[in-house]
Amino acid sequence: MLEIFPAIDLNNGKAVRLHKGEIQSAITYGDPYEFAKYFEKIGAKWLHIVDLNGAFQGSPQNFEVIKKITTHTNIRVQIGGGVRTEEHIQAYLKLGVSRIILGSIALQDQDFAIKMSQKYPIAIGIDAKNGKVAIHGWQKTENILAKDFATSFKNTAVEAIICTDISRDGTLNGINIPFSVEIAKQSNKYCIASGGFNNIENLKLLQQEFAQHKINGGVIIGKAFYEKQIDLERVLQTI
């Protein structure tokens, strides 16, 4: 069974979506708190949040929005974007966040990421351009393959890997299923596929492939919901 993670990307306190991670492509959809309440109402158990301001600036920037969501809803929140220190992690956990996503810092300092996973609920975000890991709000690509990076967390306490094919993100062209399967197999972790989800058929194909390879995981749904390409309530009832 796939877990569904409705997504909210935060930019200056508003819910937005980007095209391939480019901030100038941002489309604003409204109040993130109202979306969080709606996602909880229709049965979502998790909410995936990216602090875009934090990702670009290197430290969390939308604490008040997160606090409002965690205080006034019961939906579990996983959040990433600019989390670079243990203090950032602790601050989010004090707000009631359920899981912290480490991205850029996990590549720059794997020992730190692994150490944090032994103390806190940590997911690793692996975002790839042409198969290589991208960091700092996807502005910089490193010379390391995403699949090799995923292997680094195979025997660690990391809870989950969130894998994004940047070339698909915000395009509604469908999840890159082979990439998601490869990352899941290399890491041997619960794997959350992200980037380009577009319809129920895409969901069923991902579900079939994960089942075939005995992968436990989920999928992040963002633009397809905001652009009314799918009925998210129906999706949650189908899974």
PyMOL commands that set and color helices and strands:
alter all, ss='L'
color gray80, all
select helices_A, chain A and resi 32-41+52-57+63-72+86-95+104-108+110-117+146-151+177-187+200-212+223-226+232-238
alter helices_A, ss='H'
color red, helices_A
select strands_A, chain A and resi 2-11+14-19+22-30+46-51+76-80+99-102+122-129+132-135+140-145+160-165+190-194+217-221
alter strands_A, ss='S'
color yellow, strands_A
deselect
rebuild
show_as cartoon
